[in-house]
Amino acid sequence: MMKYNASIKSVAVGFPEKYYTNDMAPFSEIPNLPKNWWRNWGMEGRYMVDKEKGETCSQLAKKASLGAIEKAGLAANDIDLIIGTTCTITGWSDKEENRIFPGISEYLKTELQCNNSTMCIEVNQACISFLVAMQMASDYIKSGMYKNILICSAETFTQIADFALPSSTLFGDGAASVVVGRSEKEGQLVSSHYKSIPTYNDIATLQWKTPVGKPGIEFTRPYFSLGEDAPTQMQTFVPQNVPEVTFKALEKADTTVEDIHHFVFHQPSKMLIRMWAMGIGIKKEKYTTTVEKYSCLSSASIPVTLYFALKDEKIKPNNKIVLAGAGIGWGFGAQVWITENINY
C-alpha cells in the first residue's frame, strides 16, 4: 500500500453572536471569587451561546466545518472521515439533553450531506482531544486509508456551568475545524509524544448533579466541577509536564526549540501558558494566547489558537510548529508539524 504524509490544509472557526466581559452578568454576579482569580486565570471575556436564538454547540460546529472544507478547496463529498471532539454536546444536535449518542461527527455527516461511505469517529480526551484527533488523522492518511479528513472541535461549556461557583467563569463557547489531507510538498506530522497522569483525576470533572441553590430534579444534568484546591494542585504537576512532552517530541524530531517557528498551546489560563513557555525557554513572540479574549475552549482551544496565529502571520508555509497542551484526566501531548500552505 502506498504511503503518504499528512498536511494541515485549512482551519476555520465559529463563534456565537454575543460577547460577555467579566463585568457583565452572569459573570459579574459570581459569588465568592478569590482575590486574584481574574489575574491568575487571565480571562477577560468570552462568547456565549444564546439557546433562545437557536445557537447550539452543533451549530457552531457546522459553521466551522463548512468554512474549513471551503477553504481547503473541497466539497463535503470529498471528506472521507469526520473526527468530532467535544466535552459538552449531549444529544442529537443538542435538542435532547438526556441523549448522548449519536455524536457530533454523525451530526456533521448528516448536516453537511457527506457521502454514505464517510466514516465518523468521536474522540473525548478532554482538552487534548484535538491532538489525539490530529494524530489519528495523520496515521490514517499515512496508511492510505483516507485522503481528506475533517476534524471538528466544538464546545459550549457555558451551558454546563454552575453560575453559583467560581469555576463557571473559566470557559467560553466556540468551535474550530481543520481539514487534514495528503501532503503536496513537505507538510507532515514529524513527531509526537504523550503521557497520562491519572493521580489528580478528581480535581476537575464533569459530573451529574444539581447546581447550588437549585435542588429541583429539572436542573439535574452534567456540570463542570473544579475542586476547591484545584488551582493550587494543578500548579504542582501541570506546569512541568507540557514542557516535558514537548522536549520529548522535539527529541524524536531531531530538532531543537530554536528550530521551531511558533508554539500553539492549549489555553487553560494565562499563568499556566506562561509557565509552559518559561519551562520550554521561549519568549512571548514565539507563542500565541487567546485565553484573554475567548477564555478556555477545552478541545477547541488549540485549533482556535492555530487559526489566530495564522491570521497574525506568525505561522507561514514551510514552518516547523509545535502543538501542545494538557487535558483534565490528566493527559499531556505535544506534536511537531511541518506546515505547507494552510488556508484560513
C-alpha positions in Angstrom: 0.0 0.0 0.0 1.3 3.4 -0.9 2.2 5.7 2.0 1.6 9.5 2.2 2.4 12.3 4.6 -0.4 14.3 6.1 -0.6 18.1 5.8 -2.9 20.7 7.5 -4.9 22.1 4.6 -7.2 24.6 6.3 -8.6 25.9 9.6 -11.9 27.8 10.3 -13.7 28.9 13.4 -17.3 29.5 14.6 -18.4 31.7 17.5 -21.8 32.8 18.9 -23.0 36.3 18.3 -22.9 37.7 21.8 -19.7 38.5 23.8 -19.6 38.8 27.6 -16.9 40.6 29.6 -16.3 39.8 33.2 -18.3 42.9 34.3 -21.4 41.6 32.6 -24.0 39.2 34.1 -23.9 36.4 34.9 -20.1 36.6 35.3 -20.2 39.8 37.3 -22.6 38.1 39.8 -20.5 35.1 40.7 -20.2 35.0 44.5 -17.0 34.4 46.5 -14.4 34.8 43.7 -10.9 34.6 45.3 -9.0 37.8 45.4 -6.6 37.1 42.5 -9.0 35.0 40.5 -9.0 37.0 37.2 -5.3 37.8 37.4 -4.3 34.2 37.8 -6.6 32.7 35.2 -6.4 35.6 32.8 -9.9 35.5 31.2 -11.2 39.0 30.3 -14.3 37.8 28.4 -15.8 35.1 26.2 -18.5 34.3 23.6 -21.6 32.5 24.9 -24.4 30.8 23.0 -28.0 32.0 23.3 -30.3 29.0 23.2 -33.3 31.2 22.8 -31.8 32.4 19.5 -31.2 28.8 18.4 -27.5 28.9 19.0 -26.0 25.5 19.9 -22.7 23.6 20.0 -23.6 21.7 16.8 -24.5 24.9 15.0 -21.0 26.3 15.8 -19.5 23.0 14.7 -21.3 23.2 11.4 -20.3 26.8 10.7 -16.6 26.0 11.4 -16.7 22.8 9.4 -18.3 24.4 6.3 -15.6 27.1 6.5 -12.7 24.6 6.7 -14.0 22.5 3.8 -14.4 25.5 1.6 -11.0 27.0 2.5 -9.4 23.6 1.7 -10.9 23.9 -1.8 -13.1 20.8 -1.2 -16.7 19.8 -1.2 -18.5 17.8 1.6 -18.4 14.8 -0.8 -14.6 14.9 -0.7 -14.5 14.2 3.1 -13.6 10.6 3.8 -13.6 10.7 7.6 -15.0 13.1 10.2 -13.5 13.2 13.7 -15.6 15.1 16.3 -14.3 16.2 19.6 -16.4 17.8 22.4 -16.9 17.6 26.1 -20.2 19.4 26.2 -22.6 18.3 23.5 -25.2 15.7 24.5 -27.9 14.5 22.2 -28.5 14.8 18.5 -28.0 18.4 17.5 -28.3 19.5 21.2 -32.1 19.0 21.1 -32.4 16.3 23.7 -30.2 16.9 26.8 -30.7 13.3 28.0 -29.4 11.7 24.9 -25.7 11.2 24.4 -25.5 9.3 21.1 -25.1 9.8 18.2 -22.3 12.2 18.4 -21.2 15.4 16.8 -19.4 13.6 13.9 -22.6 11.8 12.9 -24.5 15.1 13.1 -21.9 16.8 10.9 -22.0 14.0 8.3 -25.8 14.3 8.1 -25.9 18.2 8.1 -23.0 18.6 5.6 -24.6 15.9 3.4 -21.4 13.9 3.1 -21.2 10.6 1.2 -22.7 7.5 2.8 -19.2 6.0 2.9 -17.9 8.8 5.1 -16.7 7.4 8.4 -17.4 9.1 11.7 -15.3 8.9 14.9 -15.8 10.6 18.3 -12.7 11.5 20.5 -13.0 12.6 24.1 -9.7 13.1 25.8 -10.9 16.4 27.2 -8.7 19.4 26.4 -6.2 17.4 24.3 -8.8 15.7 22.2 -7.8 17.8 19.2 -4.2 16.5 19.4 -5.4 12.9 19.6 -7.6 13.6 16.5 -4.7 15.1 14.6 -2.6 12.0 15.4 -5.3 9.7 14.2 -5.8 11.8 11.0 -2.1 11.7 10.2 -1.9 8.0 10.8 -4.9 7.2 8.7 -3.6 9.4 5.8 -0.1 7.8 6.0 -1.7 4.4 5.7 -3.6 5.4 2.6 -6.9 4.6 4.1 -8.3 8.1 3.9 -7.5 11.1 1.7 -9.4 14.1 3.3 -10.2 14.2 7.0 -12.3 16.8 8.7 -11.6 17.4 12.4 -14.1 19.5 14.3 -13.7 20.6 17.9 -16.7 22.3 19.4 -17.5 23.3 23.0 -20.3 25.2 24.8 -19.1 25.0 28.4 -21.2 27.9 29.4 -24.2 25.5 29.1 -22.8 23.2 31.7 -21.6 25.9 34.1 -23.0 26.3 37.6 -23.0 30.1 37.9 -23.0 29.9 41.7 -19.4 28.7 41.6 -16.2 30.4 40.5 -15.3 27.7 38.0 -18.2 28.9 35.8 -16.0 31.8 34.8 -13.3 29.8 33.1 -14.8 28.8 29.8 -16.3 30.3 26.7 -18.1 28.8 23.7 -16.7 28.2 20.2 -15.7 25.8 17.6 -12.8 25.2 15.2 -12.4 22.8 12.3 -9.3 21.6 10.4 -9.0 19.7 7.2 -6.0 17.3 7.1 -5.1 15.8 3.7 -2.3 14.3 1.7 0.9 16.4 1.6 1.8 18.0 -1.7 5.3 19.1 -0.5 7.0 18.7 2.8 4.0 19.0 5.1 3.8 16.3 7.8 3.4 15.4 11.4 7.1 14.9 12.2 6.9 13.5 15.7 4.7 13.4 18.8 4.8 12.4 22.5 2.0 11.8 25.0 1.7 10.8 28.6 -1.1 10.3 31.2 -1.1 11.0 34.9 -4.4 10.0 36.5 -3.3 10.8 40.0 -5.3 14.0 40.2 -8.2 12.9 38.0 -10.8 14.1 40.5 -9.9 17.8 40.8 -11.6 18.8 37.6 -14.6 16.8 36.5 -17.9 16.8 34.6 -20.5 15.2 36.8 -24.2 14.8 37.1 -25.6 17.0 39.9 -28.0 19.8 40.8 -26.5 23.3 40.8 -26.0 25.3 44.0 -29.4 26.7 45.2 -31.4 24.8 42.6 -32.4 21.4 44.2 -35.1 20.6 41.7 -34.7 17.5 39.6 -35.3 19.5 36.4 -31.9 21.1 36.9 -30.1 17.8 37.3 -27.6 17.4 34.5 -23.8 17.4 33.9 -22.0 20.4 35.3 -18.3 21.2 35.2 -16.8 21.0 38.7 -13.5 22.3 39.9 -12.2 21.2 43.3 -11.7 24.0 45.8 -7.9 23.4 46.0 -7.7 22.6 42.2 -5.7 25.7 41.1 -3.0 25.0 43.7 -2.9 21.3 42.9 -2.7 22.0 39.2 0.5 24.0 39.8 2.2 21.0 41.3 2.2 18.9 38.1 0.6 20.7 35.0 3.4 23.3 34.5 6.3 20.9 34.1 4.5 18.1 32.1 3.8 20.2 29.0 7.4 21.2 28.6 8.4 17.6 29.2 6.3 16.1 26.4 7.3 19.0 24.2 11.0 18.2 24.7 10.3 14.5 24.0 8.6 15.3 20.7 11.4 17.7 19.7 14.0 14.9 20.5 12.0 12.4 18.4 12.0 15.0 15.5 15.8 15.5 16.0 15.1 19.2 16.3 15.6 22.0 18.9 13.4 24.8 20.4 15.4 27.3 18.2 14.2 25.4 15.1 10.5 25.9 15.9 8.9 28.9 14.3 5.8 29.0 16.6 4.2 27.2 19.5 0.4 26.7 19.7 -0.6 25.8 23.2 -3.9 24.7 24.8 -5.3 27.8 26.6 -6.4 26.9 30.2 -5.1 30.0 31.9 -2.6 32.8 31.3 -0.5 31.7 34.2 -0.1 28.1 33.1 0.7 29.1 29.5 3.4 31.5 30.8 4.8 28.7 33.0 4.9 26.3 29.9 6.7 29.0 27.9 9.2 29.5 30.7 9.8 25.8 31.1 10.5 25.4 27.3 12.6 28.6 27.3 10.6 30.7 24.8 9.6 34.4 24.8 6.1 35.8 24.1 6.6 36.4 20.4 7.1 32.6 19.9 3.6 31.7 21.0 0.0 32.9 20.7 -2.5 33.4 23.5 -6.3 33.5 23.0 -7.4 32.8 26.6 -7.8 36.5 27.4 -10.5 37.2 24.8 -12.0 33.7 24.3 -11.4 32.1 27.7 -10.7 28.3 27.8 -12.4 26.5 24.9 -11.4 23.0 26.0 -10.8 20.8 22.9 -11.3 23.8 20.6 -8.6 25.9 22.2 -5.6 24.6 20.2 -7.3 24.9 16.8 -8.8 28.3 17.6 -5.3 29.5 18.7 -3.8 28.0 15.5 -6.3 30.0 13.5 -5.3 33.3 15.1 -1.6 32.5 14.9 -2.1 32.1 11.1 -4.2 35.2 10.9 -1.5 37.2 12.7 1.1 35.8 10.2 3.1 34.1 12.9 2.9 30.8 11.0 3.8 30.5 7.3 4.4 27.8 4.8 7.4 25.5 5.4 7.5 26.4 9.1 8.1 24.0 12.0 5.4 24.4 14.6 4.6 22.7 17.9 1.0 21.9 19.1 1.0 21.1 22.8 -1.3 21.0 25.8 -2.8 19.3 28.9 -6.3 17.9 29.5 -8.1 17.0 32.7 -7.9 13.4 33.5 -4.9 14.1 33.1 -3.3 13.7 29.7 -0.4 15.6 28.1 0.6 15.8 24.5 2.9 17.6 22.0 3.3 17.4 18.3 5.9 18.8 15.8 4.4 19.6 12.4 5.9 21.0 9.2 3.4 23.3 7.5 2.5 23.7 3.9 0.0 26.4 2.8 -2.7 26.4 5.4 -5.8 28.3 4.3 -7.8 30.1 7.0 
